Amino acid sequence: MVDVSEKRETVREAVARALLRMKPATLRVIRQGNAPKGDVLGVARTAGILGAKRTPQLIPLCHPLRLTGVDVTFSDDLRRGELTIEARVRTVDKTGVEMEALTAAAVAALTVYDMVKAVERGVTIAKIQLLEKSGGKSGIWRRR
């Protein structure tokens, strides 16, 4: 684990995204909230938040952080059969929250898959990526 004891606490934020691809009919089931396991987006939002909070238990050498906020949001494109998950994580601490944001997005995506696999096993988690981070010595970074 990297020693961060000499670093200053600063406001830090990271945003990550996960993209899922599925049949439009599966996305309709998610939108309507009548999947066999229930409210897919509500459960996935909660799972993403819990994933962010448990990141140091899941990813070796991640520091436990005092998270001040975790937001998990969804958008979709019915025509393309795509569901996008965005996770935004904030803290005031000595190290960044990129891993927490990525974990939140990934766990939310896995939860969506779990909740709709009875409808469609071919759902694909196509991409998980960091979109931006801010705070700390390195400042702001944004994906282009």
MDAnalysis code that builds the backbone (N, CA, C; Angstrom):
import MDAnalysis as mda
import numpy as np

u = mda.Universe.empty(432, n_residues=144, atom_resindex=np.repeat(np.arange(144), 3), trajectory=True)
u.add_TopologyAttr("name", ["N", "CA", "C"] * 144)
u.add_TopologyAttr("resid", np.arange(1, 145))
u.add_TopologyAttr("resname", ["MET", "VAL", "ASP", "VAL", "SER", "GLU", "LYS", "ARG", "GLU", "THR", "VAL", "ARG", "GLU", "ALA", "VAL", "ALA", "ARG", "ALA", "LEU", "LEU", "ARG", "MET", "LYS", "PRO", "ALA", "THR", "LEU", "ARG", "VAL", "ILE", "ARG", "GLN", "GLY", "ASN", "ALA", "PRO", "LYS", "GLY", "ASP", "VAL", "LEU", "GLY", "VAL", "ALA", "ARG", "THR", "ALA", "GLY", "ILE", "LEU", "GLY", "ALA", "LYS", "ARG", "THR", "PRO", "GLN", "LEU", "ILE", "PRO", "LEU", "CYS", "HIS", "PRO", "LEU", "ARG", "LEU", "THR", "GLY", "VAL", "ASP", "VAL", "THR", "PHE", "SER", "ASP", "ASP", "LEU", "ARG", "ARG", "GLY", "GLU", "LEU", "THR", "ILE", "GLU", "ALA", "ARG", "VAL", "ARG", "THR", "VAL", "ASP", "LYS", "THR", "GLY", "VAL", "GLU", "MET", "GLU", "ALA", "LEU", "THR", "ALA", "ALA", "ALA", "VAL", "ALA", "ALA", "LEU", "THR", "VAL", "TYR", "ASP", "MET", "VAL", "LYS", "ALA", "VAL", "GLU", "ARG", "GLY", "VAL", "THR", "ILE", "ALA", "LYS", "ILE", "GLN", "LEU", "LEU", "GLU", "LYS", "SER", "GLY", "GLY", "LYS", "SER", "GLY", "ILE", "TRP", "ARG", "ARG", "ARG"])
u.atoms.positions = np.array([
    [0.853, -1.177, 0.000],
    [0.000, 0.000, 0.000],
    [0.895, 1.235, 0.000],
    [0.559, 2.217, -0.806],
    [1.329, 3.454, -0.886],
    [1.084, 4.287, 0.369],
    [2.156, 4.826, 0.930],
    [2.047, 5.668, 2.123],
    [1.584, 7.065, 1.706],
    [0.405, 7.469, 2.165],
    [-0.142, 8.785, 1.818],
    [-0.154, 9.733, 3.017],
    [0.561, 9.369, 4.079],
    [0.488, 10.162, 5.308],
    [0.986, 11.596, 5.122],
    [1.875, 11.872, 4.204],
    [2.404, 13.217, 3.987],
    [1.548, 14.038, 3.011],
    [0.581, 13.415, 2.359],
    [-0.250, 14.126, 1.382],
    [-1.305, 14.965, 2.093],
    [-1.728, 16.061, 1.421],
    [-2.782, 16.921, 1.961],
    [-4.142, 16.357, 1.610],
    [-5.080, 16.559, 2.493],
    [-6.464, 16.222, 2.168],
    [-7.003, 17.283, 1.224],
    [-7.621, 16.860, 0.131],
    [-8.258, 17.779, -0.804],
    [-9.592, 17.190, -1.233],
    [-10.433, 18.047, -1.796],
    [-11.695, 17.584, -2.373],
    [-11.359, 16.808, -3.634],
    [-11.891, 15.613, -3.732],
    [-11.599, 14.739, -4.867],
    [-12.905, 14.169, -5.402],
    [-12.938, 13.990, -6.714],
    [-14.131, 13.439, -7.361],
    [-13.689, 12.620, -8.562],
    [-14.417, 11.563, -8.841],
    [-14.162, 10.755, -10.034],
    [-15.496, 10.304, -10.613],
    [-15.523, 10.197, -11.938],
    [-16.713, 9.745, -12.656],
    [-16.302, 8.593, -13.559],
    [-17.039, 7.487, -13.472],
    [-16.789, 6.317, -14.316],
    [-18.083, 5.924, -15.003],
    [-17.939, 5.211, -16.104],
    [-19.103, 4.795, -16.893],
    [-18.966, 3.321, -17.261],
    [-20.117, 2.658, -17.270],
    [-20.205, 1.289, -17.791],
    [-21.286, 1.284, -18.862],
    [-21.044, 0.551, -19.932],
    [-21.987, 0.436, -21.038],
    [-22.412, -1.014, -21.177],
    [-23.726, -1.235, -21.207],
    [-24.271, -2.577, -21.432],
    [-25.027, -2.589, -22.751],
    [-24.894, -3.686, -23.483],
    [-25.633, -3.864, -24.732],
    [-26.559, -5.059, -24.583],
    [-27.786, -4.890, -25.105],
    [-28.799, -5.927, -24.975],
    [-29.834, -5.745, -26.074],
    [-30.752, -6.663, -26.160],
    [-31.858, -6.516, -27.108],
    [-32.759, -5.382, -26.641],
    [-33.315, -4.611, -27.572],
    [-34.241, -3.552, -27.170],
    [-35.387, -4.059, -26.298],
    [-35.856, -5.284, -26.547],
    [-36.943, -5.840, -25.732],
    [-36.520, -5.988, -24.268],
    [-35.257, -6.339, -24.043],
    [-34.746, -6.463, -22.669],
    [-34.692, -5.089, -22.003],
    [-34.265, -4.102, -22.760],
    [-34.224, -2.743, -22.227],
    [-35.628, -2.237, -21.900],
    [-36.597, -2.635, -22.696],
    [-37.994, -2.264, -22.397],
    [-38.436, -2.850, -21.057],
    [-38.065, -4.092, -20.804],
    [-38.396, -4.743, -19.527],
    [-37.777, -3.948, -18.374],
    [-36.531, -3.520, -18.543],
    [-35.866, -2.732, -17.506],
    [-36.602, -1.412, -17.296],
    [-36.914, -0.726, -18.392],
    [-37.625, 0.560, -18.311],
    [-38.977, 0.429, -17.614],
    [-39.693, -0.653, -17.913],
    [-41.033, -0.848, -17.354],
    [-41.001, -1.302, -15.900],
    [-39.841, -1.738, -15.438],
    [-39.702, -2.155, -14.047],
    [-40.347, -3.487, -13.731],
    [-40.542, -4.323, -14.763],
    [-41.211, -5.606, -14.507],
    [-40.326, -6.803, -14.838],
    [-39.035, -6.693, -14.561],
    [-38.133, -7.834, -14.707],
    [-38.500, -8.880, -13.653],
    [-38.191, -10.145, -13.918],
    [-38.533, -11.197, -12.946],
    [-38.019, -10.936, -11.529],
    [-36.857, -10.292, -11.404],
    [-36.301, -10.021, -10.075],
    [-36.704, -8.650, -9.530],
    [-37.494, -7.877, -10.288],
    [-37.979, -6.602, -9.755],
    [-37.363, -5.384, -10.415],
    [-37.196, -4.321, -9.634],
    [-36.729, -3.019, -10.088],
    [-35.224, -3.047, -10.357],
    [-34.865, -3.288, -11.608],
    [-33.459, -3.467, -11.985],
    [-32.635, -2.232, -11.645],
    [-33.085, -1.069, -12.047],
    [-32.280, 0.137, -11.855],
    [-32.173, 0.540, -10.391],
    [-33.227, 0.360, -9.635],
    [-33.174, 0.668, -8.205],
    [-32.179, -0.220, -7.471],
    [-32.228, -1.501, -7.768],
    [-31.300, -2.437, -7.116],
    [-29.873, -2.185, -7.594],
    [-29.690, -1.931, -8.892],
    [-28.348, -1.674, -9.426],
    [-27.756, -0.397, -8.832],
    [-28.583, 0.627, -8.625],
    [-28.105, 1.868, -8.001],
    [-27.584, 1.562, -6.589],
    [-28.357, 0.829, -5.819],
    [-27.933, 0.485, -4.458],
    [-26.661, -0.361, -4.475],
    [-26.588, -1.311, -5.397],
    [-25.403, -2.169, -5.509],
    [-24.164, -1.346, -5.861],
    [-24.327, -0.382, -6.762],
    [-23.199, 0.469, -7.124],
    [-22.691, 1.276, -5.944],
    [-23.606, 1.824, -5.167],
    [-23.216, 2.590, -3.977],
    [-22.477, 1.692, -2.988],
    [-23.016, 0.510, -2.757],
    [-22.350, -0.436, -1.841],
    [-20.986, -0.845, -2.383],
    [-20.888, -1.032, -3.710],
    [-19.602, -1.383, -4.318],
    [-18.557, -0.303, -4.068],
    [-18.943, 0.956, -4.231],
    [-18.004, 2.055, -3.973],
    [-17.523, 2.021, -2.528],
    [-18.447, 1.787, -1.601],
    [-18.102, 1.778, -0.183],
    [-17.208, 0.602, 0.198],
    [-17.288, -0.487, -0.575],
    [-16.517, -1.697, -0.246],
    [-15.269, -1.881, -1.107],
    [-14.921, -0.886, -1.880],
    [-13.775, -1.014, -2.784],
    [-12.497, -1.493, -2.095],
    [-12.127, -0.957, -0.929],
    [-10.882, -1.430, -0.318],
    [-10.916, -2.899, 0.106],
    [-12.108, -3.454, 0.247],
    [-12.224, -4.878, 0.578],
    [-12.141, -5.746, -0.667],
    [-12.365, -5.145, -1.838],
    [-12.384, -5.893, -3.091],
    [-11.098, -5.760, -3.900],
    [-10.479, -4.592, -3.867],
    [-9.297, -4.304, -4.672],
    [-8.090, -4.217, -3.743],
    [-7.145, -5.134, -3.881],
    [-5.981, -5.113, -2.993],
    [-5.241, -3.776, -3.075],
    [-4.780, -3.310, -1.948],
    [-3.957, -2.119, -1.792],
    [-4.704, -0.794, -1.961],
    [-6.024, -0.822, -2.102],
    [-6.801, 0.423, -2.113],
    [-6.971, 0.915, -0.681],
    [-6.808, 2.218, -0.501],
    [-6.983, 2.808, 0.823],
    [-8.474, 2.904, 1.161],
    [-8.843, 2.654, 2.412],
    [-10.212, 2.957, 2.831],
    [-10.376, 4.470, 2.902],
    [-11.415, 4.990, 2.264],
    [-11.630, 6.435, 2.202],
    [-12.953, 6.810, 2.850],
    [-13.035, 8.059, 3.285],
    [-14.286, 8.600, 3.827],
    [-15.061, 9.197, 2.657],
    [-15.926, 8.416, 2.066],
    [-16.697, 8.901, 0.926],
    [-17.740, 9.898, 1.412],
    [-17.859, 11.005, 0.698],
    [-18.840, 12.016, 1.070],
    [-20.058, 11.984, 0.157],
    [-19.951, 11.279, -0.961],
    [-21.088, 11.163, -1.859],
    [-20.851, 10.132, -2.935],
    [-21.895, 9.391, -3.263],
    [-21.868, 8.430, -4.374],
    [-23.201, 8.549, -5.098],
    [-23.144, 8.853, -6.381],
    [-24.346, 8.912, -7.212],
    [-24.190, 7.924, -8.355],
    [-25.223, 7.139, -8.592],
    [-25.250, 6.204, -9.717],
    [-26.482, 6.548, -10.542],
    [-26.259, 6.892, -11.815],
    [-27.356, 7.287, -12.692],
    [-27.348, 6.426, -13.952],
    [-28.485, 6.434, -14.639],
    [-28.670, 5.589, -15.818],
    [-29.228, 6.411, -16.969],
    [-28.820, 6.061, -18.168],
    [-29.445, 6.588, -19.383],
    [-29.489, 5.435, -20.374],
    [-30.408, 5.512, -21.328],
    [-30.509, 4.408, -22.272],
    [-30.825, 4.888, -23.675],
    [-30.534, 4.026, -24.616],
    [-30.850, 4.236, -26.025],
    [-31.584, 2.982, -26.471],
    [-32.906, 3.059, -26.492],
    [-33.730, 1.885, -26.796],
    [-33.439, 1.344, -28.191],
    [-33.288, 2.225, -29.146],
    [-33.061, 1.791, -30.528],
    [-31.788, 0.942, -30.634],
    [-30.753, 1.356, -29.946],
    [-29.473, 0.631, -30.004],
    [-29.384, -0.489, -28.964],
    [-30.331, -0.524, -28.022],
    [-30.282, -1.532, -26.967],
    [-29.109, -1.312, -26.017],
    [-28.861, -0.046, -25.674],
    [-27.735, 0.276, -24.801],
    [-28.207, 0.945, -23.511],
    [-27.636, 0.496, -22.424],
    [-27.870, 1.096, -21.118],
    [-26.529, 1.608, -20.614],
    [-26.485, 2.886, -20.254],
    [-25.262, 3.490, -19.738],
    [-25.437, 3.760, -18.255],
    [-24.428, 3.375, -17.494],
    [-24.393, 3.616, -16.051],
    [-23.271, 4.599, -15.786],
    [-23.561, 5.638, -15.025],
    [-22.530, 6.595, -14.648],
    [-22.459, 6.665, -13.134],
    [-21.260, 6.533, -12.598],
    [-21.034, 6.594, -11.153],
    [-20.138, 7.785, -10.843],
    [-20.571, 8.631, -9.925],
    [-19.818, 9.811, -9.489],
    [-19.556, 9.648, -7.995],
    [-18.281, 9.705, -7.608],
    [-17.891, 9.495, -6.213],
    [-17.074, 10.689, -5.743],
    [-17.359, 11.153, -4.513],
    [-16.679, 12.310, -3.943],
    [-16.123, 11.982, -2.548],
    [-15.043, 12.684, -2.213],
    [-14.446, 12.572, -0.889],
    [-13.638, 13.824, -0.587],
    [-13.271, 13.988, 0.653],
    [-12.224, 14.927, 1.060],
    [-11.207, 14.049, 1.770],
    [-10.112, 13.740, 1.069],
    [-9.166, 12.767, 1.605],
    [-7.800, 12.952, 0.961],
    [-6.891, 12.023, 1.255],
    [-5.504, 12.125, 0.801],
    [-5.220, 11.386, -0.496],
    [-6.183, 10.649, -0.991],
    [-5.987, 9.921, -2.248],
    [-7.305, 9.888, -3.010],
    [-7.220, 9.631, -4.299],
    [-8.365, 9.762, -5.191],
    [-9.385, 8.647, -5.088],
    [-10.510, 8.876, -5.755],
    [-11.641, 7.946, -5.704],
    [-11.923, 7.299, -7.068],
    [-10.898, 7.227, -7.914],
    [-11.091, 6.600, -9.223],
    [-11.523, 5.147, -9.098],
    [-10.873, 4.410, -8.223],
    [-11.212, 2.987, -8.081],
    [-12.619, 2.808, -7.521],
    [-13.038, 3.699, -6.639],
    [-14.391, 3.622, -6.094],
    [-15.427, 3.879, -7.184],
    [-15.177, 4.859, -8.052],
    [-16.106, 5.152, -9.149],
    [-16.167, 3.986, -10.140],
    [-15.002, 3.442, -10.493],
    [-14.967, 2.295, -11.409],
    [-15.657, 1.075, -10.801],
    [-15.438, 0.848, -9.527],
    [-16.077, -0.286, -8.853],
    [-17.588, -0.098, -8.804],
    [-18.040, 1.114, -8.506],
    [-19.485, 1.388, -8.470],
    [-20.115, 1.091, -9.825],
    [-19.500, 1.575, -10.894],
    [-20.037, 1.335, -12.239],
    [-20.042, -0.152, -12.583],
    [-18.961, -0.835, -12.248],
    [-18.850, -2.268, -12.559],
    [-19.865, -3.101, -11.773],
    [-19.999, -2.823, -10.486],
    [-20.938, -3.594, -9.658],
    [-22.380, -3.320, -10.088],
    [-22.692, -2.076, -10.421],
    [-24.032, -1.767, -10.930],
    [-24.296, -2.517, -12.231],
    [-23.303, -2.565, -13.130],
    [-23.458, -3.285, -14.398],
    [-23.654, -4.787, -14.167],
    [-22.878, -5.360, -13.285],
    [-23.033, -6.786, -12.963],
    [-24.404, -7.071, -12.363],
    [-24.899, -6.148, -11.574],
    [-26.226, -6.308, -10.973],
    [-27.306, -6.277, -12.036],
    [-27.188, -5.363, -13.001],
    [-28.154, -5.341, -14.110],
    [-28.141, -6.690, -14.814],
    [-26.949, -7.195, -15.128],
    [-26.865, -8.503, -15.794],
    [-27.572, -9.577, -14.962],
    [-27.267, -9.631, -13.687],
    [-27.870, -10.648, -12.821],
    [-29.391, -10.550, -12.821],
    [-29.901, -9.342, -12.822],
    [-31.351, -9.168, -12.709],
    [-32.108, -9.417, -14.008],
    [-31.403, -9.397, -15.153],
    [-32.103, -9.629, -16.428],
    [-31.666, -10.907, -17.129],
    [-30.785, -11.687, -16.528],
    [-30.302, -12.890, -17.209],
    [-31.418, -13.887, -17.499],
    [-32.504, -13.851, -16.753],
    [-33.639, -14.724, -17.046],
    [-34.374, -14.267, -18.311],
    [-34.222, -12.996, -18.659],
    [-34.849, -12.439, -19.860],
    [-33.916, -12.604, -21.054],
    [-32.617, -12.326, -20.830],
    [-31.619, -12.425, -21.900],
    [-30.248, -12.716, -21.315],
    [-29.702, -13.867, -21.661],
    [-28.355, -14.218, -21.180],
    [-27.253, -13.533, -21.982],
    [-27.588, -13.002, -23.143],
    [-26.588, -12.409, -24.016],
    [-26.268, -10.953, -23.750],
    [-26.741, -10.402, -22.645],
    [-26.394, -9.017, -22.308],
    [-24.870, -8.927, -22.172],
    [-24.294, -7.875, -22.741],
    [-22.845, -7.693, -22.720],
    [-22.488, -6.426, -21.952],
    [-21.577, -6.566, -21.023],
    [-20.976, -5.398, -20.391],
    [-19.819, -5.035, -21.313],
    [-20.046, -3.985, -22.110],
    [-19.151, -3.703, -23.226],
    [-17.951, -2.849, -22.844],
    [-18.110, -1.971, -21.875],
    [-17.035, -1.024, -21.594],
    [-17.203, -0.474, -20.181],
    [-16.103, -0.461, -19.453],
    [-16.051, 0.213, -18.154],
    [-14.836, 1.126, -18.219],
    [-15.049, 2.413, -17.964],
    [-13.927, 3.340, -18.090],
    [-14.079, 4.555, -17.192],
    [-12.937, 5.121, -16.821],
    [-12.921, 6.369, -16.077],
    [-13.163, 7.508, -17.058],
    [-14.083, 8.410, -16.724],
    [-14.369, 9.566, -17.575],
    [-13.601, 10.797, -17.130],
    [-13.514, 10.996, -15.821],
    [-12.802, 12.166, -15.313],
    [-12.466, 11.977, -13.845],
    [-11.478, 12.757, -13.400],
    [-11.129, 12.818, -11.981],
    [-10.636, 14.216, -11.693],
    [-10.823, 14.641, -10.457],
    [-10.329, 15.955, -10.056],
    [-9.850, 15.885, -8.617],
    [-8.999, 16.843, -8.263],
    [-8.465, 16.924, -6.911],
    [-7.066, 16.358, -6.829],
    [-6.448, 16.643, -5.720],
    [-5.101, 16.147, -5.496],
    [-4.054, 16.916, -6.272],
    [-2.822, 16.462, -6.167],
    [-1.682, 17.140, -6.788],
    [-1.775, 17.143, -8.317],
    [-2.317, 16.088, -8.890],
    [-2.345, 15.990, -10.357],
    [-3.517, 16.773, -10.972],
    [-4.434, 17.264, -10.156],
    [-5.507, 18.119, -10.659],
    [-6.576, 17.402, -11.448],
    [-6.991, 18.025, -12.556],
    [-8.123, 17.524, -13.338],
    [-7.638, 16.688, -14.512],
    [-8.299, 15.575, -14.735],
    [-8.072, 14.741, -15.926],
    [-9.431, 14.400, -16.518],
    [-9.552, 14.499, -17.834],
    [-10.795, 14.134, -18.522],
    [-10.475, 13.274, -19.726],
    [-11.281, 12.243, -19.926],
    [-11.165, 11.419, -21.130],
    [-11.591, 12.260, -22.323],
    [-10.866, 12.173, -23.403],
    [-11.220, 12.909, -24.621],
    [-11.984, 12.040, -25.573],
])
